[in-house]
């Protein structure tokens, strides 16, 4: 038997017992006549004690142990003299009677501690050592809990987990596909699924009225901290439901996960339509941990600023700002930093106007030359500003200015400490536009995907060709400004689906060739259906209070899409290429 107990469970209750432990050497200390070795496994650390006087040979051997050696030790549990109440086993130690080295270890390239000295690259190259560290291991345990609780909830609601294929057909809509060459059908390729979207819809046609799958998806996109080329979704679909049913069912899932994984009771999730999200937050995924809503000083509906000789405002399509409570204390230097922030090319504002509401109610602005006290006090009223508040205002083309102000709002939220990772604010964003015009391509694209149904009351806009105005029964779940899930009510009628492809620029032949399998299935009694998918890695990182998903994935890829541990992607040899028909032998 390798062990009778783990390194995390022995306590004063076990004093006097003979136990066998196995684990890794965390560290050892020689203190005169005693040698102590901290033995670590997944469950914790237990102190092994060796006495030079009474067990000279054993103690001398113990002194030679290196970090990360794998040991098996047998001994008696004893109450410790100097206790460490920081750890669960800190009141006891093991007086070792015998031990054997199960395996030696090279000196690890970084310390296996919570705060390691290893940089990201090194940690990824030796990920198996990184996983020995508490923070990474705890993230994997959290991930396991989220998966387990997801299955518990959905199983209780009669959902069936069905696996869908990984080798599928490449389709032009959406992100770029990863493709796999077919040896048996030379010159042809499979694609890896960006999501099981069409399969889950076909399962609905197949009568599996509640489906889910915790599933790998693949998208060949540029990477960021919250994106990986392969990632995991909680993918779900239901039949005979409307949007309301889906929102309620999955609000239930989210509540269940918060309750069981985080021990948090979250209130009913508020809803906001897309138009309001854009108007008040300049974003379809607003961080609602704090208010700081946009206030428009000049728009198509009102104008509090034109005609005072300030050209920037006079010429702007939109003048919009935020009111940061108690931020009038910001120094000139801080305000200059904010101005530089909004002028960065990624944000693209041309400048920042600010106004401080002083404690005596007077207002001091960066545009005092143009606006007198009365004008500024009108602004303050529009913002419902109080003494001590700071107004930050941007002007320019409407969409661009809203986007820039969204960034500034988030920056202010961070600076004012309003984005605490342990506080959670959930939101449903609904009524997304069905279509989005792409200037570069000169055509409309589906905002969610081509299978999303228009709102019944907007279907006439489709026939009238007012494409940009059509709203969809599409929804996102946003937590703390992160899009955690998204879905829609689906089209289940062949003619409407064909019309949708036509609008997206497909000829009927192209639509048939790409998606004929789905449209044909709709002719055999497709039920009304709707669904949603959650980004599982993101959900886990949110629960863990991190913005990067990388440490919630056991073996992630780096920013260039590489796995530096196994060194993938890699070249394949000529024989393999030839077999696949990718390299044609010259004769
Ligand atoms: N398949 C969609 C996605 O991956 C989610 C859905 O509509 O259910 O975004």
Boltz pocket constraint, residues with backbone or C-beta under 6 A from the ligand:
constraints:
  - pocket:
      binder: B
      contacts: [[A, 194], [A, 195], [A, 196], [A, 197], [A, 236], [A, 448], [A, 486], [A, 487], [A, 488], [A, 531], [A, 532], [A, 533]]
      max_distance: 6.0
